[in-house]
């Protein structure tokens, strides 16, 4: 099912690019690489690792492993519209309906034999303990070995060394399961690609702060978190350059992503992954532009190719979901000011301490700098309880309130 989905997605996007090869198409280039990643995961032709969100995907790529955080599959299942059956299966198998929908859907898919059997799994303690729990369950279902990276919650030199040593140990674990030693030159090339993509992505995000923004609310949806899966590859560099060039041209030619941009929003945590009318409602009726997603930012320094493990450790620790909630709030405040946003939307993803659990402190923190937050009640991958009418009414009230402040 999913293999054909990804193949059809890739071929469909390729056909659209071919129809008009000279037009700007950064989002299409990004989408086709995501589809190709999905195809590699499901083809049965590659070494595969299911991972936690902060795993070093560029290092794994350098070792010839196709890797992905499991939440990506939950998002893809939601986008197909078929996720309900997998959620039902997980719940009927004894998994509580109030745990993360991403994780429930993946467990349901795995228990039905519809998720590729990995060569091994790598869990990460950040961004959530639920992520470790689902990886432990998947390791049991697949009967495969699990390696756990414990991500320290502070950026002290001691913590960085601790994680760097774990990542170095992880390479031995990977080699033992693939039969292939780490090629130092391949790792150097991957790190160089990562650094090149990083610089370009940093430019992209800076260009997106322009008023009005070159993004249209969709161009960079899910971009920051999913691009992590492509780091280390030439594709990541090409995609980032395409975005940089497209956004620079829009700013230079004064062609904003959303003509008539009225409100500038920040989206906190994850977008709603299934088809829904809210994005169109924001754009078309209220001229409200989601100019930044929470994870669309570079929080880490370039990685030294001569000391990659230290740089990879610093990057993992730097993610906003790591550490104290005050650290995350400070990050969100800085992002809000950089993008000159008028308001923020937090979907408050059910069963998630980063989403629903942090909502009050995030709202309070953004209120400190005069930014109102609309807290929704949404499972961002589960459409079964999606209250379209109620959510539309709340968005209407929120935008009216912002309009009254102008």
ZAKOLMI-795905 format. One record per residue (C-alpha): residue number from 1; residue in one letter; z, y, x. Coordinates in Angstrom, 2 decimals. Last residue first. Layout:
+-----+------+---------+---------+---------+
: seq : type :      up :   north :    east :
+-----+------+---------+---------+---------+
: NUM :    a :       Z :       Y :       X :
...
+-----+------+---------+---------+---------+
This chain:
+-----+------+---------+---------+---------+
: seq : type :      up :   north :    east :
+-----+------+---------+---------+---------+
: 406 :    x :   14.28 :   46.89 :   -4.63 :
: 405 :    x :   17.57 :   45.40 :   -5.85 :
: 404 :    x :   16.34 :   44.87 :   -9.42 :
: 403 :    x :   13.47 :   42.78 :   -8.11 :
: 402 :    x :   15.91 :   40.49 :   -6.31 :
: 401 :    x :   17.77 :   39.88 :   -9.57 :
: 400 :    x :   14.50 :   39.19 :  -11.35 :
: 399 :    x :   13.60 :   36.72 :   -8.58 :
: 398 :    x :   16.88 :   34.86 :   -9.09 :
: 397 :    x :   16.60 :   34.82 :  -12.89 :
: 396 :    x :   13.08 :   33.38 :  -12.73 :
: 395 :    x :   14.16 :   30.80 :  -10.15 :
: 394 :    x :   17.01 :   29.75 :  -12.43 :
: 393 :    x :   14.67 :   29.39 :  -15.40 :
: 392 :    x :   12.22 :   27.30 :  -13.37 :
: 391 :    x :   15.07 :   25.02 :  -12.28 :
: 390 :    x :   16.23 :   24.46 :  -15.85 :
: 389 :    x :   12.74 :   23.73 :  -17.11 :
: 388 :    x :   11.83 :   21.38 :  -14.26 :
: 387 :    x :   14.99 :   19.28 :  -14.37 :
: 386 :    x :   14.01 :   16.59 :  -11.84 :
: 385 :    x :   16.05 :   13.52 :  -12.72 :
: 384 :    x :   13.42 :   10.86 :  -11.93 :
: 383 :    x :   11.64 :   12.91 :   -9.26 :
: 382 :    x :   13.71 :   11.52 :   -6.36 :
: 381 :    x :   12.68 :   12.82 :   -2.92 :
: 380 :    x :   14.32 :   16.28 :   -2.90 :
: 379 :    x :   17.32 :   15.19 :   -4.95 :
: 378 :    x :   17.82 :   18.56 :   -6.59 :
: 377 :    x :   20.61 :   20.80 :   -7.84 :
: 376 :    x :   19.53 :   24.30 :   -6.82 :
: 375 :    x :   21.55 :   26.87 :   -4.90 :
: 374 :    x :   19.86 :   30.27 :   -4.91 :
: 373 :    x :   21.21 :   32.26 :   -1.98 :
: 372 :    x :   21.67 :   36.02 :   -1.74 :
: 371 :    x :   21.25 :   37.72 :    1.67 :
: 370 :    x :   23.48 :   40.73 :    2.35 :
: 369 :    x :   24.52 :   39.84 :    5.90 :
: 368 :    x :   27.89 :   38.34 :    4.93 :
: 367 :    x :   26.21 :   36.82 :    1.86 :
: 366 :    x :   24.35 :   34.55 :    4.27 :
: 365 :    x :   27.66 :   33.10 :    5.47 :
: 364 :    x :   29.12 :   32.72 :    1.99 :
: 363 :    x :   26.05 :   30.88 :    0.73 :
: 362 :    x :   26.07 :   28.63 :    3.81 :
: 361 :    x :   29.79 :   27.92 :    3.39 :
: 360 :    x :   29.35 :   26.97 :   -0.26 :
: 359 :    x :   26.26 :   24.82 :    0.26 :
: 358 :    x :   27.49 :   22.72 :    3.18 :
: 357 :    x :   28.13 :   19.45 :    1.35 :
: 356 :    x :   25.11 :   19.71 :   -0.93 :
: 355 :    x :   22.65 :   19.92 :    1.94 :
: 354 :    x :   24.00 :   18.96 :    5.37 :
: 353 :    x :   26.60 :   16.70 :    3.73 :
: 352 :    x :   23.81 :   14.91 :    1.88 :
: 351 :    x :   24.23 :   12.79 :   -1.26 :
: 350 :    x :   22.17 :   15.18 :   -3.33 :
: 349 :    x :   19.91 :   17.66 :   -1.56 :
: 348 :    x :   21.37 :   21.14 :   -2.09 :
: 347 :    x :   17.89 :   22.62 :   -2.78 :
: 346 :    x :   18.92 :   25.78 :   -0.89 :
: 345 :    x :   16.72 :   28.79 :   -1.57 :
: 344 :    x :   17.18 :   31.97 :    0.44 :
: 343 :    x :   16.74 :   35.66 :   -0.34 :
: 342 :    x :   15.11 :   38.90 :    0.77 :
: 341 :    x :   14.00 :   37.71 :    4.19 :
: 340 :    x :   13.43 :   39.98 :    7.17 :
: 339 :    x :   12.11 :   37.03 :    9.22 :
: 338 :    x :   14.29 :   37.78 :   12.25 :
: 337 :    x :   17.26 :   38.73 :   10.06 :
: 336 :    x :   17.17 :   35.47 :    8.13 :
: 335 :    x :   16.75 :   33.41 :   11.30 :
: 334 :    x :   19.77 :   35.06 :   12.92 :
: 333 :    x :   21.87 :   34.48 :    9.81 :
: 332 :    x :   20.70 :   30.86 :    9.64 :
: 331 :    x :   21.76 :   30.27 :   13.26 :
: 330 :    x :   25.17 :   31.82 :   12.67 :
: 329 :    x :   25.55 :   29.60 :    9.60 :
: 328 :    x :   24.68 :   26.53 :   11.65 :
: 327 :    x :   27.27 :   27.35 :   14.29 :
: 326 :    x :   29.82 :   28.03 :   11.56 :
: 325 :    x :   29.02 :   24.60 :   10.07 :
: 324 :    x :   30.25 :   23.05 :   13.31 :
: 323 :    x :   28.16 :   20.88 :   15.60 :
: 322 :    x :   24.69 :   19.47 :   14.97 :
: 321 :    x :   22.53 :   20.39 :   11.97 :
: 320 :    x :   21.14 :   23.37 :   13.89 :
: 319 :    x :   19.48 :   21.08 :   16.49 :
: 318 :    x :   20.61 :   22.06 :   20.01 :
: 317 :    x :   22.25 :   18.73 :   20.90 :
: 316 :    x :   18.93 :   16.89 :   20.78 :
: 315 :    x :   17.19 :   19.51 :   22.92 :
: 314 :    x :   19.93 :   19.56 :   25.55 :
: 313 :    x :   19.72 :   15.76 :   25.86 :
: 312 :    x :   15.94 :   15.83 :   26.28 :
: 311 :    x :   16.33 :   18.48 :   28.97 :
: 310 :    x :   18.91 :   16.43 :   30.87 :
: 309 :    x :   16.79 :   13.29 :   30.59 :
: 308 :    x :   13.66 :   15.04 :   31.84 :
: 307 :    x :   14.88 :   16.04 :   35.31 :
: 306 :    x :   11.70 :   16.44 :   37.37 :
: 305 :    x :    9.66 :   17.28 :   34.26 :
: 304 :    x :   12.18 :   20.09 :   33.54 :
: 303 :    x :   12.28 :   20.56 :   29.76 :
: 302 :    x :   11.56 :   24.01 :   28.35 :
: 301 :    x :   14.57 :   25.49 :   26.52 :
: 300 :    x :   15.76 :   24.43 :   23.08 :
: 299 :    x :   16.30 :   26.03 :   19.67 :
: 298 :    x :   12.64 :   26.58 :   18.75 :
: 297 :    x :   12.46 :   27.45 :   15.07 :
: 296 :    x :   10.97 :   26.09 :   11.88 :
: 295 :    x :   14.01 :   23.95 :   11.07 :
: 294 :    x :   15.35 :   26.22 :    8.34 :
: 293 :    x :   11.97 :   26.75 :    6.73 :
: 292 :    x :   10.46 :   30.23 :    7.02 :
: 291 :    x :    8.08 :   32.53 :    5.14 :
: 290 :    x :    8.58 :   31.04 :    1.70 :
: 289 :    x :    6.57 :   33.70 :   -0.12 :
: 288 :    x :    7.51 :   35.02 :   -3.54 :
: 287 :    x :    4.56 :   36.57 :   -5.35 :
: 286 :    x :    6.56 :   35.99 :   -8.58 :
: 285 :    x :    4.04 :   34.27 :  -10.84 :
: 284 :    x :    1.56 :   32.81 :   -8.38 :
: 283 :    x :    3.58 :   32.04 :   -5.30 :
: 282 :    x :    6.99 :   31.16 :   -6.71 :
: 281 :    x :    5.56 :   29.26 :   -9.66 :
: 280 :    x :    3.09 :   27.43 :   -7.41 :
: 279 :    x :    5.95 :   26.26 :   -5.21 :
: 278 :    x :    8.05 :   25.30 :   -8.24 :
: 277 :    x :    5.44 :   23.19 :  -10.03 :
: 276 :    x :    6.37 :   19.79 :   -8.57 :
: 275 :    x :    4.68 :   17.02 :   -6.61 :
: 274 :    x :    7.22 :   15.10 :   -4.56 :
: 273 :    x :    8.76 :   16.16 :   -1.24 :
: 272 :    x :   11.01 :   19.03 :   -2.29 :
: 271 :    x :   11.39 :   20.95 :    0.96 :
: 270 :    x :   14.18 :   20.07 :    3.39 :
: 269 :    x :   17.03 :   22.16 :    4.90 :
: 268 :    x :   17.19 :   25.76 :    3.67 :
: 267 :    x :   14.03 :   27.51 :    2.50 :
: 266 :    x :   13.91 :   31.17 :    3.54 :
: 265 :    x :   12.31 :   33.60 :    1.14 :
: 264 :    x :   10.28 :   36.81 :    1.37 :
: 263 :    x :    9.66 :   38.61 :   -1.94 :
: 262 :    x :    6.67 :   40.77 :   -2.87 :
: 261 :    x :    3.68 :   39.43 :   -0.92 :
: 260 :    x :    0.62 :   41.06 :   -2.50 :
: 259 :    x :   -1.81 :   38.88 :   -0.58 :
: 258 :    x :   -0.09 :   35.66 :    0.51 :
: 257 :    x :   -1.20 :   34.41 :    3.93 :
: 256 :    x :   -1.75 :   37.97 :    5.02 :
: 255 :    x :   -5.21 :   39.20 :    6.07 :
: 254 :    x :   -4.55 :   42.25 :    8.25 :
: 253 :    x :   -7.33 :   41.30 :   10.68 :
: 252 :    x :   -4.92 :   41.12 :   13.62 :
: 251 :    x :   -2.21 :   39.42 :   11.57 :
: 250 :    x :   -4.61 :   36.85 :   10.16 :
: 249 :    x :   -6.19 :   36.28 :   13.59 :
: 248 :    x :   -2.80 :   35.70 :   15.21 :
: 247 :    x :   -1.90 :   33.24 :   12.45 :
: 246 :    x :   -5.08 :   31.21 :   12.96 :
: 245 :    x :   -4.86 :   31.24 :   16.77 :
: 244 :    x :   -1.21 :   30.18 :   16.83 :
: 243 :    x :   -1.76 :   27.52 :   14.17 :
: 242 :    x :   -4.70 :   26.01 :   16.05 :
: 241 :    x :   -2.75 :   26.18 :   19.32 :
: 240 :    x :    0.15 :   24.29 :   17.75 :
: 239 :    x :   -2.19 :   21.61 :   16.44 :
: 238 :    x :   -3.93 :   21.21 :   19.81 :
: 237 :    x :   -0.64 :   20.97 :   21.73 :
: 236 :    x :    0.81 :   18.41 :   19.34 :
: 235 :    x :   -2.44 :   16.41 :   19.51 :
: 234 :    x :   -2.15 :   16.27 :   23.30 :
: 233 :    x :    0.95 :   14.16 :   22.81 :
: 232 :    x :    4.51 :   14.56 :   24.06 :
: 231 :    x :    5.71 :   15.96 :   20.76 :
: 230 :    x :    4.06 :   14.39 :   17.72 :
: 229 :    x :    7.20 :   13.15 :   15.95 :
: 228 :    x :    8.96 :   16.46 :   16.59 :
: 227 :    x :    6.13 :   18.09 :   14.65 :
: 226 :    x :    7.69 :   16.60 :   11.50 :
: 225 :    x :   10.89 :   18.67 :   11.73 :
: 224 :    x :    9.24 :   21.99 :   12.48 :
: 223 :    x :    6.35 :   21.68 :   10.04 :
: 222 :    x :    8.08 :   20.61 :    6.82 :
: 221 :    x :    6.12 :   23.40 :    5.02 :
: 220 :    x :    4.45 :   25.60 :    7.64 :
: 219 :    x :    1.20 :   26.37 :    5.81 :
: 218 :    x :    2.78 :   26.10 :    2.36 :
: 217 :    x :    4.52 :   29.45 :    1.83 :
: 216 :    x :    1.35 :   31.39 :    2.58 :
: 215 :    x :    1.88 :   32.04 :    6.28 :
: 214 :    x :    0.44 :   35.16 :    7.91 :
: 213 :    x :    3.56 :   37.07 :    6.86 :
: 212 :    x :    3.50 :   40.58 :    5.41 :
: 211 :    x :    5.47 :   41.63 :    7.38 :
: 210 :    x :    5.26 :   39.59 :   10.60 :
: 209 :    x :    7.92 :   36.90 :   11.11 :
: 208 :    x :    5.20 :   34.22 :   11.03 :
: 207 :    x :    3.81 :   35.48 :   14.35 :
: 206 :    x :    7.15 :   34.69 :   16.00 :
: 205 :    x :    7.09 :   31.18 :   14.53 :
: 204 :    x :    3.58 :   30.55 :   15.83 :
: 203 :    x :    4.45 :   31.95 :   19.27 :
: 202 :    x :    7.40 :   29.56 :   19.55 :
: 201 :    x :    5.09 :   26.76 :   18.45 :
: 200 :    x :    2.72 :   27.62 :   21.30 :
: 199 :    x :    5.49 :   27.59 :   23.90 :
: 198 :    x :    6.89 :   24.32 :   22.56 :
: 197 :    x :    3.47 :   22.67 :   22.46 :
: 196 :    x :    3.02 :   23.38 :   26.18 :
: 195 :    x :    6.53 :   22.12 :   26.94 :
: 194 :    x :    5.96 :   18.91 :   24.99 :
: 193 :    x :    2.61 :   18.34 :   26.68 :
: 192 :    x :    4.27 :   18.76 :   30.09 :
: 191 :    x :    7.01 :   16.35 :   29.01 :
: 190 :    x :    4.41 :   13.77 :   27.96 :
: 189 :    x :    2.49 :   14.15 :   31.22 :
: 188 :    x :    5.71 :   13.66 :   33.21 :
: 187 :    x :    6.60 :   10.59 :   31.13 :
: 186 :    x :    3.19 :    9.05 :   31.82 :
: 185 :    x :    3.68 :    9.73 :   35.53 :
: 184 :    x :    7.09 :    8.06 :   35.51 :
: 183 :    x :    5.72 :    4.93 :   33.84 :
: 182 :    x :    8.69 :    3.33 :   32.06 :
: 181 :    x :    8.62 :   -0.44 :   32.34 :
: 180 :    x :    6.73 :   -2.54 :   29.78 :
: 179 :    x :    8.06 :   -5.80 :   28.34 :
: 178 :    x :    8.36 :   -4.09 :   24.97 :
: 177 :    x :   11.94 :   -5.11 :   24.16 :
: 176 :    x :   13.44 :   -4.90 :   27.66 :
: 175 :    x :   11.50 :   -1.71 :   28.30 :
: 174 :    x :   13.04 :   -0.08 :   25.22 :
: 173 :    x :   16.59 :   -1.04 :   26.21 :
: 172 :    x :   15.98 :    0.23 :   29.75 :
: 171 :    x :   14.71 :    3.51 :   28.34 :
: 170 :    x :   17.85 :    3.69 :   26.18 :
: 169 :    x :   20.05 :    3.66 :   29.29 :
: 168 :    x :   18.35 :    6.87 :   30.45 :
: 167 :    x :   18.89 :    8.31 :   26.98 :
: 166 :    x :   22.57 :    7.37 :   27.17 :
: 165 :    x :   22.93 :    8.99 :   30.60 :
: 164 :    x :   21.36 :   12.18 :   29.25 :
: 163 :    x :   23.83 :   12.10 :   26.33 :
: 162 :    x :   26.89 :   12.02 :   28.60 :
: 161 :    x :   25.34 :   14.54 :   31.00 :
: 160 :    x :   24.82 :   16.99 :   28.12 :
: 159 :    x :   28.35 :   16.43 :   26.87 :
: 158 :    x :   29.87 :   17.13 :   30.30 :
: 157 :    x :   27.68 :   20.21 :   30.72 :
: 156 :    x :   29.07 :   21.54 :   27.44 :
: 155 :    x :   26.70 :   21.89 :   24.49 :
: 154 :    x :   29.07 :   20.68 :   21.77 :
: 153 :    x :   28.67 :   18.15 :   18.97 :
: 152 :    x :   27.84 :   15.19 :   21.19 :
: 151 :    x :   24.91 :   13.01 :   20.02 :
: 150 :    x :   25.80 :    9.30 :   20.12 :
: 149 :    x :   22.52 :    7.45 :   20.60 :
: 148 :    x :   22.71 :    4.01 :   18.99 :
: 147 :    x :   20.48 :    1.09 :   19.98 :
: 146 :    x :   19.70 :   -1.51 :   17.32 :
: 145 :    x :   18.25 :   -4.98 :   17.82 :
: 144 :    x :   16.16 :   -6.60 :   15.09 :
: 143 :    x :   17.02 :   -8.91 :   12.20 :
: 142 :    x :   14.72 :   -6.90 :    9.91 :
: 141 :    x :   17.26 :   -6.66 :    7.07 :
: 140 :    x :   20.22 :   -6.41 :    9.46 :
: 139 :    x :   18.56 :   -3.74 :   11.59 :
: 138 :    x :   17.68 :   -1.93 :    8.37 :
: 137 :    x :   21.33 :   -1.92 :    7.28 :
: 136 :    x :   22.47 :   -0.58 :   10.65 :
: 135 :    x :   19.73 :    2.06 :   10.47 :
: 134 :    x :   20.89 :    3.06 :    6.98 :
: 133 :    x :   24.46 :    3.43 :    8.21 :
: 132 :    x :   23.44 :    5.49 :   11.24 :
: 131 :    x :   21.54 :    7.92 :    9.02 :
: 130 :    x :   24.49 :    8.14 :    6.67 :
: 129 :    x :   26.51 :    9.30 :    9.67 :
: 128 :    x :   24.41 :   12.44 :    9.64 :
: 127 :    x :   22.31 :   14.84 :   11.74 :
: 126 :    x :   23.08 :   13.54 :   14.32 :
: 125 :    x :   24.63 :   10.16 :   15.15 :
: 124 :    x :   21.24 :    8.85 :   16.23 :
: 123 :    x :   19.85 :    5.38 :   15.54 :
: 122 :    x :   17.21 :    3.60 :   17.62 :
: 121 :    x :   15.59 :    0.51 :   16.10 :
: 120 :    x :   13.66 :   -2.40 :   17.64 :
: 119 :    x :   10.27 :   -4.13 :   17.52 :
: 118 :    x :    9.89 :   -2.79 :   14.01 :
: 117 :    x :    9.00 :   -4.75 :   10.86 :
: 116 :    x :    6.69 :   -2.52 :    8.84 :
: 115 :    x :    8.05 :   -1.49 :    5.42 :
: 114 :    x :    6.84 :   -3.18 :    2.25 :
: 113 :    x :    8.95 :   -6.33 :    2.46 :
: 112 :    x :   10.75 :   -5.57 :   -0.80 :
: 111 :    x :   14.05 :   -5.14 :    1.03 :
: 110 :    x :   12.37 :   -2.68 :    3.40 :
: 109 :    x :   10.99 :   -0.54 :    0.57 :
: 108 :    x :   14.33 :   -0.43 :   -1.22 :
: 107 :    x :   16.11 :    0.48 :    2.02 :
: 106 :    x :   13.57 :    3.24 :    2.68 :
: 105 :    x :   13.96 :    4.61 :   -0.84 :
: 104 :    x :   17.75 :    4.60 :   -0.65 :
: 103 :    x :   17.72 :    6.38 :    2.71 :
: 102 :    x :   15.52 :    9.25 :    1.61 :
: 101 :    x :   17.46 :    9.45 :   -1.65 :
: 100 :    x :   20.74 :   10.04 :    0.19 :
:  99 :    x :   23.67 :    8.22 :   -1.39 :
:  98 :    x :   24.62 :    8.93 :   -5.01 :
:  97 :    x :   22.79 :    5.95 :   -6.55 :
:  96 :    x :   25.00 :    3.52 :   -4.66 :
:  95 :    x :   23.25 :    0.64 :   -2.91 :
:  94 :    x :   23.91 :   -2.64 :   -4.69 :
:  93 :    x :   20.51 :   -4.32 :   -4.83 :
:  92 :    x :   19.80 :   -2.75 :   -8.23 :
:  91 :    x :   20.16 :    0.66 :   -6.57 :
:  90 :    x :   17.77 :   -0.28 :   -3.77 :
:  89 :    x :   15.22 :   -1.69 :   -6.22 :
:  88 :    x :   15.40 :    1.39 :   -8.44 :
:  87 :    x :   14.86 :    3.70 :   -5.46 :
:  86 :    x :   11.86 :    1.63 :   -4.42 :
:  85 :    x :   10.41 :    1.70 :   -7.95 :
:  84 :    x :   10.89 :    5.47 :   -8.20 :
:  83 :    x :    9.08 :    6.21 :   -4.92 :
:  82 :    x :    5.59 :    5.65 :   -6.29 :
:  81 :    x :    4.53 :    9.30 :   -6.65 :
:  80 :    x :    2.65 :    9.12 :   -3.34 :
:  79 :    x :    4.49 :   12.20 :   -2.04 :
:  78 :    x :    7.86 :   10.54 :   -2.62 :
:  77 :    x :    6.87 :    7.51 :   -0.55 :
:  76 :    x :    5.76 :    9.89 :    2.20 :
:  75 :    x :    9.13 :   11.68 :    2.15 :
:  74 :    x :   11.02 :    8.39 :    2.34 :
:  73 :    x :    8.78 :    7.33 :    5.21 :
:  72 :    x :    9.63 :   10.52 :    7.11 :
:  71 :    x :   13.32 :    9.80 :    6.48 :
:  70 :    x :   12.94 :    6.72 :    8.68 :
:  69 :    x :   12.51 :    8.75 :   11.85 :
:  68 :    x :    9.30 :    7.71 :   13.57 :
:  67 :    x :    8.13 :    5.81 :   16.60 :
:  66 :    x :    4.89 :    4.40 :   17.95 :
:  65 :    x :    5.92 :    3.04 :   21.34 :
:  64 :    x :    3.70 :    3.21 :   24.43 :
:  63 :    x :    6.48 :    4.27 :   26.80 :
:  62 :    x :    5.21 :    7.87 :   26.93 :
:  61 :    x :    5.40 :    7.88 :   23.12 :
:  60 :    x :    9.05 :    6.82 :   23.32 :
:  59 :    x :    9.78 :    9.73 :   25.66 :
:  58 :    x :    7.99 :   12.12 :   23.32 :
:  57 :    x :    9.95 :   10.76 :   20.36 :
:  56 :    x :   13.33 :   11.49 :   21.94 :
:  55 :    x :   15.55 :   10.47 :   18.96 :
:  54 :    x :   17.03 :   13.38 :   16.98 :
:  53 :    x :   16.02 :   12.26 :   13.48 :
:  52 :    x :   17.10 :    8.64 :   13.77 :
:  51 :    x :   14.60 :    5.95 :   14.64 :
:  50 :    x :   12.35 :    3.13 :   13.50 :
:  49 :    x :   10.51 :    1.75 :   16.51 :
:  48 :    x :    7.02 :    0.27 :   16.51 :
:  47 :    x :    4.95 :   -1.43 :   19.22 :
:  46 :    x :    1.42 :   -1.17 :   17.91 :
:  45 :    x :   -1.25 :   -3.20 :   16.10 :
:  44 :    x :    0.56 :   -3.95 :   12.83 :
:  43 :    x :   -1.36 :   -1.12 :   11.19 :
:  42 :    x :    1.63 :    0.40 :    9.35 :
:  41 :    x :    3.05 :    2.68 :   12.04 :
:  40 :    x :   -0.38 :    3.50 :   13.47 :
:  39 :    x :   -1.67 :    4.51 :   10.04 :
:  38 :    x :    1.37 :    6.71 :    9.45 :
:  37 :    x :    0.76 :    8.47 :   12.76 :
:  36 :    x :   -2.87 :    8.95 :   11.77 :
:  35 :    x :   -1.76 :   10.54 :    8.49 :
:  34 :    x :    0.54 :   12.94 :   10.37 :
:  33 :    x :   -2.35 :   13.74 :   12.70 :
:  32 :    x :   -4.56 :   14.48 :    9.68 :
:  31 :    x :   -1.94 :   16.77 :    8.18 :
:  30 :    x :   -1.60 :   18.90 :   11.32 :
:  29 :    x :   -5.34 :   19.36 :   11.66 :
:  28 :    x :   -5.52 :   20.19 :    7.94 :
:  27 :    x :   -2.77 :   22.79 :    8.31 :
:  26 :    x :   -4.56 :   24.38 :   11.25 :
:  25 :    x :   -7.87 :   24.63 :    9.38 :
:  24 :    x :   -9.49 :   27.95 :   10.18 :
:  23 :    x :  -13.16 :   27.67 :    9.14 :
:  22 :    x :  -15.82 :   26.55 :   11.62 :
:  21 :    x :  -15.79 :   22.87 :   10.65 :
:  20 :    x :  -16.53 :   23.47 :    6.96 :
:  19 :    x :  -17.55 :   20.20 :    5.35 :
:  18 :    x :  -16.37 :   18.27 :    8.42 :
:  17 :    x :  -12.80 :   19.51 :    7.91 :
:  16 :    x :  -12.87 :   18.30 :    4.31 :
:  15 :    x :  -14.21 :   14.89 :    5.36 :
:  14 :    x :  -11.49 :   14.54 :    8.00 :
:  13 :    x :   -8.86 :   15.32 :    5.36 :
:  12 :    x :  -10.15 :   12.56 :    3.10 :
:  11 :    x :  -10.43 :   10.07 :    5.96 :
:  10 :    x :   -6.85 :   10.71 :    7.05 :
:   9 :    x :   -5.42 :   10.48 :    3.52 :
:   8 :    x :   -7.39 :    7.34 :    2.74 :
:   7 :    x :   -6.08 :    5.67 :    5.90 :
:   6 :    x :   -2.52 :    6.83 :    5.17 :
:   5 :    x :   -2.60 :    5.48 :    1.62 :
:   4 :    x :   -4.28 :    2.26 :    2.73 :
:   3 :    x :   -1.46 :    1.61 :    5.18 :
:   2 :    x :    1.11 :    2.62 :    2.55 :
:   1 :    x :    0.00 :    0.00 :    0.00 :
+-----+------+---------+---------+---------+
